[in-house]
Amino acid sequence: MFAATTRGVARLSVRGKRSIVDNMNKVESKIDASRAKQNAGGTWQGAVNPTYLKQDGDMAFFAVGMALISFAGLRLANGYWHMAHGTGKIE
């Protein structure tokens, strides 16, 4: 009885089609083009040409990130100011 059950389970594990994985494997690799863009300019990149701003759309993400950090810093400084002077309390 147990052997008949396990044979049936073993038959169910037939390898199916891998359409999603096959489609991902068939896509042309963009690594070489991306690597060429990142490595352009030699080894003396420094702050003049940082690697995190070289790809398309990087400046938008950087600007949004800096805006959020600046806003948080200003809110923090404003909170410290109000705590130091005892103003802005909710009565």
C-alpha positions as CSV (number, residue, x, y, z in Angstrom):
1,M,0.0,0.0,0.0
2,F,2.7,2.4,1.0
3,A,4.8,1.5,-2.1
4,A,1.8,2.2,-4.4
5,T,1.3,5.6,-2.8
6,T,4.9,6.7,-3.2
7,R,5.0,5.5,-6.8
8,G,2.1,7.8,-7.6
9,V,3.8,10.8,-5.8
10,A,7.0,10.1,-7.7
11,R,5.1,10.2,-11.0
12,L,3.6,13.6,-10.2
13,S,7.0,15.2,-10.0
14,V,7.4,15.3,-13.8
15,R,9.5,18.2,-14.9
16,G,7.1,20.8,-16.4
17,K,7.7,23.6,-18.8
18,R,9.9,26.4,-17.5
19,S,8.5,29.2,-19.6
20,I,9.3,32.0,-17.1
21,V,12.8,30.9,-16.4
22,D,13.5,30.2,-20.1
23,N,12.3,33.6,-21.0
24,M,14.6,35.2,-18.4
25,N,17.6,33.2,-19.8
26,K,16.9,34.2,-23.4
27,V,17.1,37.9,-22.7
28,E,20.3,39.5,-24.0
29,S,22.7,40.5,-21.2
30,K,23.2,44.2,-20.6
31,I,26.0,43.8,-18.2
32,D,28.8,44.6,-20.7
33,A,27.2,47.9,-21.8
34,S,26.6,48.9,-18.2
35,R,30.1,47.9,-17.2
36,A,31.5,50.0,-20.0
37,K,29.5,53.0,-18.9
38,Q,30.6,52.6,-15.2
39,N,34.3,52.1,-16.1
40,A,34.5,55.1,-18.5
41,G,37.0,57.7,-17.3
42,G,39.6,55.4,-15.9
43,T,40.4,55.0,-12.2
44,W,40.6,58.7,-11.3
45,Q,36.8,59.2,-10.9
46,G,36.6,60.7,-7.4
47,A,33.9,63.3,-6.6
48,V,34.0,64.9,-10.0
49,N,32.3,61.9,-11.7
50,P,30.8,59.5,-9.1
51,T,29.7,56.1,-10.2
52,Y,26.3,56.4,-8.6
53,L,25.3,59.2,-11.0
54,K,26.4,57.6,-14.3
55,Q,23.4,55.5,-15.3
56,D,20.2,57.0,-16.8
57,G,17.8,58.2,-14.2
58,D,20.4,58.2,-11.4
59,M,20.2,61.9,-10.9
60,A,16.4,61.8,-10.2
61,F,16.8,59.2,-7.5
62,F,19.7,61.1,-6.0
63,A,17.7,64.4,-6.0
64,V,14.7,62.7,-4.3
65,G,17.0,61.2,-1.7
66,M,18.7,64.4,-1.0
67,A,15.4,66.2,-0.7
68,L,14.1,63.7,1.8
69,I,17.3,63.9,3.9
70,S,17.2,67.7,3.8
71,F,13.6,67.8,4.8
72,A,14.2,65.5,7.7
73,G,17.3,67.5,8.8
74,L,15.3,70.7,8.8
75,R,12.5,69.2,10.8
76,L,15.0,67.8,13.3
77,A,16.7,71.2,13.7
78,N,13.3,72.9,14.0
79,G,12.3,70.4,16.8
80,Y,15.6,71.0,18.7
81,W,15.0,74.7,18.4
82,H,11.5,74.5,19.9
83,M,12.7,72.2,22.7
84,A,15.6,74.5,23.6
85,H,13.4,77.6,23.7
86,G,10.2,75.9,25.2
87,T,8.0,77.1,22.3
88,G,5.6,75.3,20.1
89,K,4.0,73.3,22.9
90,I,0.6,71.8,22.5
91,E,-1.6,73.1,25.4
